[in-house]
Amino acid sequence: MSRPDQFYDPLAANYDRIFKLDRRLAAARAFVGALRERLGSVGTAVDAACGTGLYALALAKSGVRTIGADLSPAMIEQAAANSRRLKLEVEWRVCSMQKPATDRPVDLILCMGNSLPHLLDRGDLLETMRTFRDGLRPGGSAVCHLLNYRKILKTRERIVGIDRDGEDRQFVRFYDFPATRNIVFNLLTIEWPDSLPASEPETDLQSVELNPYTDLELDETMREAGFGGLQRFGGLDFTPFLPEQSETLLLTARRP
């Protein structure tokens, strides 16, 4: 089983092809715009566990001074390449979620893309939430987005998604549900040969363990870390959170 950095480093070169960064930028910018309307003044932000920089880039595009931080050096390298390509200024740092990404309090800390479940121990989750709280100015906001694991654990649906890159490559994302609390996220890459007659495709399977935190567990941990004003939504459009139906969970909270 890979550590998160071992899992994501080899994926960095293809990550944006799997998850279609350029296609998703418009939606990310719309979310950032709606979020800023809700929160009020946001001049500085940290995108924790930023991956290849989707939301950090959207924040920078909206005029927010942004730091993007991720544990994976390869993902940060790809994020920096994206910001150069898009001519957007972002400060990139290699940094785990548990460690401060800045020594100056900011207005907003984002943690998107199902990053929190990579914290396998609840003590690490609590440490991360305390780091987020301490990294915010009084009145600043933390916003976390992840899959709705109450629904996933109930339905035990294995397939997360199947994505195609051209005609010769597929990416299959799926879960294993072992007889333990934690679950296993798998990414199967299938590459089909160009030549005919067709032969067996090449396959590569990478796996990483996740802790499927529910909305109730995250709510409790954020309160214990000192956050107030917690709100739960069912997605980036701020629809109501429905535990049995919502695909994702969006949590917002403020530092008192």
C-alpha positions as CSV (number, residue, x, y, z in Angstrom):
1,M,0.0,0.0,0.0
2,S,1.4,3.4,-1.0
3,R,1.8,6.4,1.2
4,P,0.0,9.5,-0.2
5,D,3.2,11.0,-1.6
6,Q,4.2,7.7,-3.2
7,F,0.7,7.3,-4.7
8,Y,0.5,10.8,-6.2
9,D,4.1,11.4,-7.3
10,P,3.9,8.9,-10.2
11,L,0.4,10.3,-11.1
12,A,1.5,13.9,-11.4
13,A,2.3,13.9,-15.1
14,N,-1.1,12.4,-16.1
15,Y,-3.2,13.8,-13.2
16,D,-4.6,16.7,-15.2
17,R,-5.4,14.4,-18.1
18,I,-7.3,12.1,-15.8
19,F,-9.2,14.9,-14.0
20,K,-9.5,17.4,-16.9
21,L,-8.0,20.5,-15.2
22,D,-8.7,22.9,-18.0
23,R,-12.3,21.8,-18.3
24,R,-12.8,22.1,-14.5
25,L,-11.3,25.6,-14.1
26,A,-14.5,27.4,-15.1
27,A,-16.5,25.5,-12.4
28,A,-13.7,26.1,-9.8
29,R,-13.8,29.8,-10.6
30,A,-17.6,29.9,-10.2
31,F,-17.2,28.2,-6.8
32,V,-14.6,30.6,-5.7
33,G,-16.7,33.5,-6.7
34,A,-19.8,32.2,-4.9
35,L,-17.6,31.4,-1.8
36,R,-16.2,34.9,-1.7
37,E,-19.7,36.4,-1.9
38,R,-20.7,34.3,1.1
39,L,-17.6,35.0,3.2
40,G,-17.0,38.6,2.4
41,S,-13.5,40.0,2.1
42,V,-10.9,37.4,1.1
43,G,-7.5,38.8,0.2
44,T,-5.2,35.9,1.2
45,A,-5.7,32.2,1.1
46,V,-4.0,28.8,1.4
47,D,-5.0,25.8,-0.8
48,A,-3.9,22.9,1.4
49,A,-3.3,19.6,-0.4
50,C,-3.7,21.5,-3.6
51,G,-2.7,18.8,-6.0
52,T,-1.9,20.3,-9.4
53,G,-3.4,23.6,-8.3
54,L,-7.0,23.7,-9.6
55,Y,-8.5,25.8,-6.7
56,A,-5.3,27.7,-6.1
57,L,-5.4,28.8,-9.7
58,A,-9.0,29.8,-9.4
59,L,-8.3,31.9,-6.3
60,A,-5.4,33.6,-8.0
61,K,-7.5,34.3,-11.1
62,S,-10.0,36.1,-8.8
63,G,-7.3,38.3,-7.4
64,V,-6.6,36.5,-4.1
65,R,-3.0,36.2,-3.0
66,T,-2.6,32.5,-2.8
67,I,-0.3,29.8,-1.5
68,G,-0.7,26.3,-2.8
69,A,0.7,23.5,-0.7
70,D,0.9,19.8,-1.2
71,L,2.9,16.8,0.2
72,S,3.9,15.6,-3.2
73,P,6.8,17.4,-4.9
74,A,5.8,16.1,-8.3
75,M,2.3,17.5,-7.9
76,I,3.7,20.9,-6.9
77,E,6.0,20.8,-9.9
78,Q,3.0,20.3,-12.1
79,A,1.0,23.0,-10.3
80,A,3.8,25.4,-10.9
81,A,3.9,24.5,-14.6
82,N,0.1,25.1,-14.8
83,S,0.4,28.6,-13.2
84,R,3.2,29.5,-15.6
85,R,1.1,28.3,-18.6
86,L,-1.9,30.3,-17.4
87,K,0.2,33.3,-16.4
88,L,-1.2,33.3,-12.8
89,E,0.9,34.1,-9.7
90,V,0.7,31.5,-7.0
91,E,3.3,30.7,-4.3
92,W,3.9,26.9,-4.3
93,R,5.2,25.0,-1.3
94,V,5.8,21.3,-0.5
95,C,4.1,20.9,2.8
96,S,1.8,18.3,4.5
97,M,-1.6,19.3,5.8
98,Q,-0.5,19.0,9.4
99,K,2.2,21.7,8.9
100,P,1.6,25.4,8.5
101,A,2.0,26.6,4.9
102,T,2.5,30.2,5.9
103,D,3.7,32.0,9.0
104,R,1.2,34.8,8.5
105,P,-2.5,34.4,9.1
106,V,-4.7,34.3,6.0
107,D,-8.4,34.9,5.3
108,L,-9.2,31.5,3.9
109,I,-7.9,28.0,4.0
110,L,-9.3,25.5,1.4
111,C,-8.8,21.7,1.6
112,M,-10.5,20.3,-1.5
113,G,-10.5,17.1,-3.6
114,N,-11.1,14.4,-0.9
115,S,-7.7,15.2,0.7
116,L,-8.7,14.8,4.4
117,P,-9.3,11.0,4.2
118,H,-5.6,10.5,3.5
119,L,-5.1,11.4,7.2
120,L,-5.5,7.9,8.5
121,D,-5.4,8.6,12.2
122,R,-7.9,10.9,13.9
123,G,-5.1,12.5,15.9
124,D,-3.6,13.6,12.5
125,L,-7.0,15.0,11.5
126,L,-7.3,16.9,14.7
127,E,-3.7,18.2,14.4
128,T,-4.6,19.4,10.8
129,M,-7.7,21.2,11.9
130,R,-5.8,23.0,14.6
131,T,-3.1,23.9,12.1
132,F,-5.9,25.3,9.9
133,R,-7.4,27.3,12.8
134,D,-4.0,28.7,13.8
135,G,-3.3,29.7,10.2
136,L,-6.4,31.9,10.0
137,R,-6.9,35.4,11.1
138,P,-9.8,35.8,13.6
139,G,-13.0,35.6,11.6
140,G,-11.2,33.7,8.8
141,S,-12.8,30.6,7.2
142,A,-11.8,27.0,6.6
143,V,-13.5,25.2,3.8
144,C,-13.2,21.4,3.3
145,H,-14.6,19.3,0.5
146,L,-14.7,15.5,0.3
147,L,-16.9,12.6,-0.7
148,N,-19.9,11.8,1.4
149,Y,-18.7,8.7,3.1
150,R,-21.9,8.1,5.0
151,K,-23.5,7.3,1.7
152,I,-20.5,5.4,0.3
153,L,-20.2,3.2,3.4
154,K,-23.9,2.4,3.3
155,T,-24.2,1.6,-0.4
156,R,-20.6,0.2,-0.7
157,E,-20.5,1.1,-4.4
158,R,-17.1,0.1,-5.7
159,I,-16.8,2.2,-8.9
160,V,-15.9,5.8,-8.4
161,G,-15.4,6.7,-12.0
162,I,-14.1,5.6,-15.4
163,D,-12.2,8.2,-17.5
164,R,-10.8,8.0,-21.0
165,D,-7.7,9.7,-22.4
166,G,-8.0,9.4,-26.1
167,E,-8.7,6.0,-27.6
168,D,-5.9,4.0,-26.1
169,R,-5.9,4.8,-22.4
170,Q,-8.5,4.4,-19.6
171,F,-8.4,5.2,-15.9
172,V,-10.7,3.2,-13.6
173,R,-11.1,4.5,-10.0
174,F,-12.6,2.0,-7.5
175,Y,-12.8,1.1,-3.8
176,D,-12.0,-2.0,-1.9
177,F,-13.9,-2.4,1.4
178,P,-11.7,-4.6,3.7
179,A,-13.0,-5.9,7.1
180,T,-11.5,-2.8,8.8
181,R,-12.7,0.7,9.3
182,N,-10.5,2.1,6.5
183,I,-11.1,1.6,2.8
184,V,-8.7,1.3,-0.1
185,F,-8.8,3.6,-3.1
186,N,-7.5,2.1,-6.4
187,L,-6.5,3.7,-9.7
188,L,-6.2,1.2,-12.5
189,T,-4.6,2.5,-15.7
190,I,-5.3,0.5,-18.9
191,E,-3.3,1.2,-22.0
192,W,-4.4,-0.4,-25.3
193,P,-1.8,-1.2,-27.9
194,D,-1.8,0.8,-31.1
195,S,-1.0,-2.0,-33.5
196,L,-3.3,-4.7,-34.8
197,P,-4.0,-7.5,-34.3
198,A,-4.9,-6.4,-30.8
199,S,-2.9,-7.9,-27.9
200,E,-3.4,-7.8,-24.2
201,P,-3.4,-4.2,-22.8
202,E,-0.8,-3.0,-20.3
203,T,-2.2,-2.3,-16.9
204,D,-0.9,-0.6,-13.8
205,L,-2.7,-0.6,-10.4
206,Q,-1.9,1.9,-7.7
207,S,-3.6,1.9,-4.3
208,V,-3.8,4.0,-1.2
209,E,-5.6,3.6,2.1
210,L,-8.2,6.2,3.2
211,N,-10.1,6.9,6.4
212,P,-13.7,7.4,5.4
213,Y,-14.5,10.3,7.7
214,T,-18.2,11.1,7.9
215,D,-19.8,14.6,8.2
216,L,-20.5,13.9,11.9
217,E,-16.9,13.0,12.6
218,L,-15.5,16.0,10.8
219,D,-18.0,18.3,12.5
220,E,-16.9,17.0,15.9
221,T,-13.2,17.3,15.1
222,M,-13.5,20.8,13.8
223,R,-15.4,21.9,16.9
224,E,-12.7,20.3,19.1
225,A,-10.1,22.2,17.1
226,G,-11.7,25.5,18.0
227,F,-13.8,26.3,15.0
228,G,-17.3,27.8,15.2
229,G,-20.1,28.5,12.8
230,L,-20.0,25.1,11.1
231,Q,-22.2,24.6,8.1
232,R,-22.7,21.5,5.9
233,F,-23.6,21.6,2.2
234,G,-24.1,18.9,-0.4
235,G,-21.7,20.2,-3.0
236,L,-19.9,23.2,-4.5
237,D,-23.3,24.8,-5.4
238,F,-24.1,25.1,-1.6
239,T,-27.2,22.9,-1.8
240,P,-28.4,21.3,1.5
241,F,-26.4,18.3,2.6
242,L,-28.5,15.1,2.5
243,P,-26.6,12.3,4.3
244,E,-28.3,9.5,2.3
245,Q,-28.2,11.2,-1.1
246,S,-25.4,13.9,-1.5
247,E,-22.4,12.7,-3.4
248,T,-20.1,15.1,-1.7
249,L,-19.8,17.1,1.5
250,L,-18.7,20.7,1.8
251,L,-17.9,22.0,5.3
252,T,-17.4,25.7,6.1
253,A,-16.3,27.0,9.5
254,R,-14.8,30.1,11.0
255,R,-12.1,30.9,13.5
256,P,-13.8,32.8,16.3
